[in-house]
Every structure is written in structure tokens, then in C-alpha cells.
Amino acid sequence: MTKKKPARSRNPLNMRQLEKGGPFVLSPMPCSSRRREYFQRANRILGAYATITAYSGKGQEAVENAAAANQINDDTPIRFGMGEHTIQTSYRRIRAAFSKAGGQLTNQVFLYVYGNFEAFLTDLCHDALLALGSAEPLQEATSLTVMTRWRGKLDRINEKFGLGLGKRRYVAAYQQLDMGFLGRATTDPIEFLQAMAEFRHRLVHSAGRADAKLLSEYPQSGLKAGEVIELPFGLPFGIHFFFVPLTDLIDGAFATKFGWQRPLTAVEELVDANFPFE
């Protein structure tokens, strides 16, 4: 007799709609101070991604309108300032560069979103080590969260602090979510996290190109050997949502162990005073 899989929820993160016909946002969530900081950084990263995209679209529209009106052509010189530096090129070259800019921007934002989770985990370990009387909490926390594959890293943290976390609890937290990376599905969030780590390594250390090992592991990715990797536009938002149950599970385990408060927090309101993105 086989066990029937639970039905997938159409709204697994229990998001709420701000207004009729309007966008959905995460419902208020229990957050330690470190999880609040995590979401604040995420809002800043993704807010910048969204606004750069919006302004780029308006700029592209203005330039294309100028080209249509014969005000500029492929050989028209383009000059603009970058702080103390000046870039001069032609409209042809700037158009060619812009056609690849979305993929490059998405790749970089992916690295920030992934790094935000690493920072969150390191911060939790730091605070726990400080509570345990460590003389070098930052150094010890960094040692716990670097090197090693994610399975071993999380097992090491669990053993160090006695958090009661294991594969079953991680998998259970993701029963309602569909996870897939480059065409390969999984039910294990740590396997998904490791796939992201390996992808991040290629973006940073392999000139951002697909290699034979990546293609053998993800034959359905559609990539070719030596091809520059460009993530689909908008993917960083999906990656951010993937981290929601994971940060909740880990944050809750640390808070229970060390007695930290986790008041309900409206995540969409966690923005810097000088960055009023809504």
C-alpha cells in the first residue's frame, strides 16, 4: 500500500493580497531580530532589482523612440557618466550590451539573494555562540558556515547547538512547495540549496559558463558546454520565496533553544528609512 501524497496548496506560503486586483505579499511572520534583518536586506536587494528594471525599461523606450524618429542611428556616439568616470561608445554597441544586461543583472541579484541566507545563518550562529560564552563568536560562526556541502554544514550546526533539526523536519517544511532546479525536481530543500550553491560556484569561479559536470547533472537544463549561464528574468524572487520556510524553521529552532523572542512582523514593511520601496 502506498501513502498518498498531500495535495499541493495553491498558496503554500499563505500570502495575502494587499488590495483587490493588487499584488500578494507574505503574511505577518514570527521573526527574531536576525530574521527581521534578513527580510530587510531581501527587500532592499529585490527592491533595487525591480526599480532598476523599471527605469531601464523607460530608458529603452525613450532611446527606441529617438531611433524611430531618426534622431539617432547605429553610429551615433553615446556618452554618459559613471561617477568620476565617463563611458563613450556608439548606439549600436550600447544596444548590444543592453540586450544582455537583464541576464547579467539577474545573475548578480541571485548571488545577493543566496548570500543573504548565508549571512542570516552566520548571524544566528554568532548570537548563539555569544550566548554560550565564545571568546571569538564571529570567527567560530564563520568556521561553521563555510566549506562543506550544505547537508554536512547544517548537520554540524545542529549538533553544535542541539537544535533538533534533521532531514525529516526540512522535508516536512516543504511538503506544499514544488522545487525544481534546471529541470530536475526534488522534495528535499537541502538538495535544492546545494544545487544553488554549485550554481553559484560556477557563476563566480567558472567564468559564468556551463561545464560538462553541470550538463551531466542537469541534462534538461537546455544549456550547452561552454555557454554563458543566464538565469531567467525574475528568478531571484522565486529563490527568495524558497528561503521563507527555511529561514522560519531555522530561526524557530534557534529561538526555542536560546529563548529569543519572535514577534509577528509585517515583512513588506521592513524597509530602510532611506529606501521607501513599497
PEQUIGI-V16992 format. One record per run of one state. SS is the DSSP state (~ for helix, > for strand, _ for the rest). FROM is the first residue (numbers start at 0). LEN is the number of residues. If there is no record, write none. Layout:
ss->SS from->FROM len->LEN
ss->SS from->FROM len->LEN
This chain:
ss->_ from->0 len->15
ss->> from->15 len->2
ss->_ from->17 len->6
ss->> from->23 len->2
ss->_ from->25 len->3
ss->> from->28 len->3
ss->_ from->31 len->1
ss->~ from->32 len->36
ss->_ from->68 len->8
ss->> from->76 len->6
ss->_ from->82 len->2
ss->> from->84 len->6
ss->~ from->90 len->41
ss->_ from->131 len->5
ss->~ from->136 len->9
ss->_ from->145 len->4
ss->~ from->149 len->12
ss->_ from->161 len->5
ss->~ from->166 len->6
ss->_ from->172 len->6
ss->> from->178 len->3
ss->_ from->181 len->2
ss->> from->183 len->3
ss->_ from->186 len->2
ss->~ from->188 len->17
ss->_ from->205 len->3
ss->> from->208 len->1
ss->_ from->209 len->2
ss->~ from->211 len->6
ss->_ from->217 len->10
ss->> from->227 len->1
ss->_ from->228 len->6
ss->~ from->234 len->24
ss->_ from->258 len->4
ss->> from->262 len->3
ss->_ from->265 len->1
ss->~ from->266 len->3
ss->_ from->269 len->9
